[in-house]
Amino acid sequence: MKTSRVSFAAALAAGSVLVLSGTAFAHVGVQPVGEAAKGGYATLNFKVPNERDNASTTQLEVNFPVDQPLTSVMPQDVPGWTVNVEKAKLDKPLTVHGKQVNEVVTKVTWSGGKIGPGMFQQFPVSVGKLPENADQMVFKAIQTYDNNEVVRWIEEAKEGAAEPQTPAPVLKLTAAKGDEHHAGAKTDGAKNAEKDVDAGHGHDKAADDHGSDTTARALGIAGIVIGLGGVALGVASRRRSV
């Protein structure tokens, strides 16, 4: 009886873990293709899983942060879906590549397609320039189902707190490429310095080997001379004795 209760409790706990894990991970998210470096450009994939067994996702709305304006936002065509891009005027124009930008994209909406139960869809977007003085960007998303249910993925996680029930997609930014190149230059310089040191050791070794070789040759010649001298003395002594 006790064994059955323990087994049932273990199975229930395991099932709860699976259900909670599925709920925690099955939300709208954003991931870069490669890296999203500060101050650079990147392609982002907004991944949308369908969390319902009896309904399909028919629309995704992604809101771009107005306090971190992106001057370039270009959605990639997704077969079966219609994309709508909304822009807004900037209070203060931005200068990008020597040109003034007066408006930025604030919202991108995909609709008309269908993500069935147990399926997911990715919506790629090319963006830039990414913020130079931030570690992350938050994109609030709204997912709509064909049964008129709407899920708002807009909650921002707080440090030290548990993940919200409907967290907003968060893009983590990496170090600026310039910093990486600078670090790479330092590394290359260090490697070159090591090569120079190794080359110096090689020259020293070659010089030592050359000196050793010269000494060996001198000793060899001296030995031959002494040997010939010994042979000559031996021949002379033999003649005298005869």
C-alpha positions in Angstrom: 0.0 0.0 0.0 2.8 2.4 1.0 4.8 1.5 -2.2 1.7 2.3 -4.3 1.3 5.7 -2.6 5.0 6.6 -3.1 4.9 5.6 -6.7 1.7 7.6 -7.3 3.2 10.7 -5.6 6.4 10.4 -7.6 4.5 10.1 -10.8 2.4 13.1 -9.9 5.5 15.2 -9.1 7.2 14.2 -12.3 4.0 15.1 -14.3 3.8 18.4 -12.5 7.4 19.2 -13.4 6.8 18.4 -17.0 3.7 20.5 -17.2 5.3 23.5 -15.4 8.4 23.2 -17.6 6.3 23.1 -20.7 4.4 26.2 -19.6 7.7 28.0 -18.7 9.4 27.4 -22.0 6.4 27.6 -24.4 6.2 31.4 -24.8 7.0 33.9 -27.5 10.8 34.5 -27.6 13.5 36.3 -29.6 16.9 35.0 -30.6 19.5 36.5 -32.9 21.0 34.6 -35.9 24.6 34.5 -34.6 25.2 37.5 -32.3 23.5 40.8 -31.5 26.4 43.1 -31.0 26.0 46.5 -29.5 26.0 49.2 -32.1 25.7 46.7 -34.9 23.1 45.0 -37.1 21.5 41.6 -36.6 18.8 39.3 -37.8 16.3 38.4 -35.1 13.9 35.4 -35.1 10.7 35.8 -33.1 9.7 32.3 -32.3 6.0 31.6 -31.7 4.8 28.3 -30.3 1.2 27.4 -30.2 0.2 26.6 -26.6 -3.4 25.5 -27.3 -4.7 22.1 -28.2 -8.0 23.3 -29.6 -7.0 26.6 -31.4 -4.4 28.0 -33.9 -2.4 31.1 -33.7 -3.4 33.5 -36.4 -1.6 36.8 -35.5 1.6 38.0 -33.9 2.2 41.6 -32.9 5.7 42.7 -31.9 6.2 46.1 -30.3 9.6 47.7 -30.6 11.0 49.7 -27.7 10.5 53.5 -28.3 13.3 54.3 -25.8 15.7 52.3 -27.9 14.7 53.3 -31.5 15.9 51.1 -34.4 16.4 53.1 -37.6 16.3 49.9 -39.7 13.7 47.2 -39.4 13.1 44.9 -42.4 10.8 41.8 -41.9 11.6 38.7 -44.0 8.7 37.4 -46.1 7.0 34.4 -44.4 4.9 32.3 -46.8 1.2 32.4 -45.9 1.5 35.5 -43.7 0.9 39.2 -44.4 3.2 41.6 -42.6 2.3 45.2 -41.6 4.9 47.7 -40.4 4.0 50.7 -38.4 6.2 53.8 -37.9 6.2 56.8 -35.7 7.8 60.3 -35.9 10.8 61.0 -33.7 10.8 64.0 -31.4 14.5 64.3 -32.1 15.9 63.1 -35.4 18.7 60.5 -35.4 21.8 60.7 -37.6 22.8 57.4 -39.2 25.5 57.1 -41.8 25.5 60.8 -42.2 21.7 61.0 -42.9 18.9 62.2 -40.6 16.2 59.7 -39.7 12.9 61.3 -38.7 10.8 58.1 -38.1 11.3 54.6 -36.8 9.4 51.3 -36.7 7.4 50.9 -33.6 5.3 47.8 -34.4 5.4 44.8 -36.8 2.3 42.6 -37.2 2.0 39.2 -38.9 -1.5 37.9 -39.7 -3.4 35.7 -42.1 -1.4 32.6 -41.5 -1.9 29.7 -39.1 0.2 28.0 -36.4 -1.6 24.8 -35.5 -1.6 22.9 -32.2 1.8 21.4 -31.4 3.5 23.6 -34.0 5.7 26.8 -34.0 6.7 29.5 -36.5 9.6 31.8 -36.7 9.3 35.4 -38.0 12.7 36.8 -39.0 13.5 40.5 -38.9 16.7 42.4 -39.9 17.3 45.2 -37.4 19.9 47.9 -36.6 21.6 49.8 -35.3 21.4 48.1 -31.9 21.8 50.3 -28.8 25.4 50.9 -27.8 24.8 51.6 -24.1 22.4 48.8 -23.2 22.8 45.1 -22.3 19.4 44.0 -23.6 16.2 44.9 -25.4 12.6 44.0 -24.5 10.1 43.4 -27.2 6.5 43.2 -26.0 4.4 40.7 -28.1 0.7 39.9 -28.4 -0.4 36.5 -29.7 -3.9 36.0 -31.0 -5.7 32.7 -31.6 -8.6 31.9 -34.0 -10.9 31.4 -31.0 -10.4 35.1 -30.2 -8.2 34.4 -27.3 -5.4 37.0 -26.9 -2.2 36.4 -24.9 -0.1 39.4 -24.0 3.6 38.6 -23.6 4.5 41.9 -22.0 5.7 41.2 -18.4 9.3 42.2 -17.8 11.3 40.0 -15.5 12.7 41.6 -12.3 16.1 40.7 -11.0 16.0 38.1 -8.2 12.3 37.3 -8.9 10.7 34.3 -10.5 9.9 34.4 -14.2 6.6 36.1 -15.0 3.7 34.0 -16.2 3.7 35.8 -19.6 7.2 37.2 -20.0 8.1 39.6 -22.8 10.7 38.5 -25.3 14.2 39.7 -24.3 17.2 40.1 -26.6 20.6 39.9 -24.9 23.2 42.1 -26.5 26.9 41.2 -26.8 30.0 43.3 -26.7 30.5 45.7 -29.6 32.5 44.3 -32.5 35.1 47.1 -32.2 36.0 46.0 -28.7 36.3 42.4 -29.9 38.5 43.4 -32.8 40.7 45.4 -30.4 41.0 42.5 -28.1 41.8 40.3 -31.1 44.5 42.7 -32.2 46.0 42.5 -28.7 45.9 38.7 -28.9 47.5 38.7 -32.3 50.2 41.0 -31.1 50.9 38.8 -28.2 51.1 35.8 -30.5 53.5 37.7 -32.8 55.6 38.6 -29.8 55.8 35.0 -28.8 56.8 34.0 -32.3 59.6 36.6 -32.2 60.8 35.3 -28.9 60.7 31.7 -30.3 62.5 32.9 -33.4 65.2 34.5 -31.2 65.6 31.3 -29.3 65.9 29.5 -32.6 68.7 31.8 -33.7 70.5 31.4 -30.4 70.1 27.6 -30.7 71.4 27.7 -34.3 74.4 29.8 -33.2 75.1 27.3 -30.4 74.8 24.4 -32.8 77.1 26.1 -35.2 79.7 26.8 -32.5 79.5 23.2 -31.3 79.9 21.9 -34.9 83.0 24.2 -35.4 84.5 22.9 -32.1 83.9 19.3 -33.1 85.5 19.8 -36.5 88.6 21.5 -34.9 89.0 18.6 -32.4 88.6 16.1 -35.3 91.3 17.8 -37.3 93.6 18.0 -34.3 93.1 14.3 -33.7 94.0 13.5 -37.3 97.1 15.6 -37.1 98.2 14.0 -33.8 97.5 10.6 -35.3 99.6 11.3 -38.4 102.4 12.6 -36.1 102.3 9.4 -34.1 102.5 7.3 -37.3 105.5 9.3 -38.6 107.4 8.9 -35.3 106.6 5.1 -35.3 108.1 4.8 -38.9 111.2 6.8 -37.9 111.9 4.7 -34.8 111.6 1.5 -36.9 114.1 2.7 -39.4 116.6 3.5 -36.7 116.3 0.1 -35.1 116.9 -1.5 -38.5 
